């Protein structure tokens, strides 16, 4: 059983993720995923009581069936998905928290490097906390 402070992910955790699950999650992220980073300037200026946005990965799928499959893959990989929501014609599945985001992106980068030796892995899109693409 996990303690309340343990999010179930970290650098040691990556070796225990089933490679097939890691590849599926990486492909989903590379196709329709994006990252939102916390804006340190806003936290410093507004304080945590007014600016509560943190780091987040969002994965986009088109149907509830795909959403349930995605949530299962995330859980099997040791991540704790947030509450999914509908936006536009698809579902958004967030992963919250700096540690979860870092571990997820590290997993995606590891899959990218393994499948494309010599290629620099990059995240497809990062969105700053104001919703603007970085």
C-alpha positions in Angstrom: 0.0 0.0 0.0 1.2 3.5 -0.8 1.6 6.2 1.7 -0.1 9.5 1.1 3.1 11.1 0.0 4.1 8.3 -2.4 2.9 8.9 -5.9 4.1 5.6 -7.2 6.6 6.9 -9.7 10.2 7.9 -9.8 13.3 7.0 -11.7 13.6 3.6 -10.2 10.0 2.9 -11.1 10.6 3.3 -14.9 12.4 0.0 -15.1 9.4 -1.8 -13.8 6.9 -0.5 -16.3 5.9 -3.1 -18.9 7.6 -2.0 -22.1 4.4 -2.5 -24.2 2.5 -0.2 -21.8 5.2 2.4 -21.9 5.2 2.3 -25.8 1.5 2.7 -25.9 1.5 5.6 -23.5 4.4 7.3 -25.3 2.6 7.0 -28.7 -0.6 8.5 -27.2 1.4 11.4 -25.8 3.3 12.0 -29.0 0.1 11.9 -31.0 -2.2 14.1 -28.9 -0.5 15.0 -25.6 0.8 18.2 -24.2 2.4 19.6 -21.0 1.5 22.6 -18.9 4.2 23.9 -16.6 3.8 26.0 -13.5 4.7 29.6 -14.0 7.2 30.4 -11.2 6.9 34.1 -11.8 3.2 34.0 -11.1 3.6 31.9 -8.0 6.2 34.4 -6.7 4.0 37.4 -7.6 0.6 36.1 -6.7 1.4 33.6 -4.0 0.2 30.0 -3.7 -3.2 31.1 -2.3 -4.1 32.9 -5.6 -2.2 30.9 -8.2 -2.7 27.2 -7.8 -1.8 25.8 -11.2 1.0 23.3 -11.2 2.7 21.0 -13.6 0.4 18.8 -15.7 0.4 16.3 -18.6 -2.8 16.1 -20.6 -3.5 13.2 -22.9 -6.3 13.5 -25.4 -8.5 10.7 -26.6 -11.7 10.7 -28.7 -14.1 8.4 -26.9 -15.0 7.1 -23.5 -13.8 3.6 -24.5 -10.4 5.0 -25.3 -10.4 7.0 -22.1 -11.0 3.9 -20.0 -8.2 2.1 -21.8 -5.9 5.0 -21.3 -6.8 5.2 -17.6 -6.0 1.5 -17.3 -2.7 1.9 -19.0 -1.7 4.8 -16.7 -2.7 2.8 -13.6 -0.8 -0.3 -14.8 2.3 1.9 -15.3 2.0 3.2 -11.7 0.6 6.7 -12.4 -2.5 8.2 -10.7 -4.6 9.8 -13.3 -6.6 12.9 -12.4 -10.3 13.4 -13.1 -10.9 13.3 -16.9 -13.0 15.9 -18.6 -14.6 16.6 -22.0 -13.3 19.4 -24.1 -14.3 20.0 -27.6 -15.0 16.6 -29.3 -12.6 14.6 -27.1 -11.7 13.6 -23.6 -8.7 15.1 -21.7 -6.9 12.9 -19.1 -4.6 14.9 -16.8 -1.7 13.7 -14.8 -1.0 16.2 -12.0 2.1 16.9 -10.0 5.7 17.7 -10.7 7.0 14.2 -9.9 4.4 12.4 -12.0 4.9 14.7 -14.9 8.7 14.3 -14.7 8.4 10.5 -14.5 5.9 10.3 -17.3 8.1 12.5 -19.6 11.2 10.5 -18.7 9.3 7.3 -19.7 8.3 8.9 -23.0 11.9 10.0 -23.7 13.2 6.5 -22.8 10.8 5.0 -25.3 11.7 7.6 -28.0 15.4 7.0 -27.5 14.9 3.2 -27.6 12.9 3.3 -30.8 15.0 6.0 -32.5 18.6 5.7 -31.5 20.5 8.9 -32.0 17.4 11.1 -32.0 17.0 13.8 -29.4 13.6 13.3 -27.7 11.3 16.3 -27.5 7.9 16.8 -26.0 5.4 17.6 -28.7 4.0 20.8 -27.2 4.3 22.7 -24.0 1.7 25.2 -22.8 2.5 27.8 -20.3 0.1 28.4 -17.4 -1.7 31.1 -19.3 -2.8 28.7 -22.0 -0.3 30.0 -24.6 1.8 27.5 -26.5 5.5 27.8 -25.5 
